[in-house]
Amino acid sequence: KAGRMSRLYFNVSAHLSVELTHAPRNQVSFGQSLSLSFRVMEKVTQKEASSSGEGAAPVWLHVLDSYESLVLHKQMATPGANGGFEINWRIGANTVSGNMVLRLKMHLPDDRQTVQDLLNWRHNVRIGGEVSAQIISTFSVAIPNAKGSLGPRPALSLSVPDEEPPAMLELP
């Protein structure tokens, strides 16, 4: 029919590699940022994959547990200041701590939302550190039909170094 657009999908072989221009650290504490910058190169032609423009496949950082069975966080890479890609992930107080595996994956620009592990890049990292708590107020709550109250219930302010504003948490 006239005016109707259709899409054509086909497979193209590509041999992609990641060239780090700024490597991530092996250990990151709460309140810090995990950052990396990199280029994606096609090995045969030695051409750099574009980080923007029509047909560019977004690259995502996948943060997985140490068994690589559960995705704990995903963040899309942005175009780098000097070309390539950049990722800056702020490690907040709610981030899972422990040993993690970083993977870079491409999300292909199609209607199927295909995720391909074409880059074959991984990095082990340990996330942790201290989270401080500060009592900011106390209050009592009376329960109807009870022989008393529960007593004071502290409210805590959770924060990590250099992070504002603190998250609020009420304890039972």
Salt bridges, closest charged atoms under 4 A:
GLU48 OE2 - ARG39 NH1 2.99
GLU68 OE1 - ARG103 NH1 2.77
GLU68 OE2 - ARG122 NH2 2.23
ASP110 OD2 - ARG112 NH2 3.15
ASP111 OD1 - ARG7 NH1 3.27
ASP117 OD2 - ARG103 NH2 2.46
GLU170 OE2 - ARG153 NH2 2.70
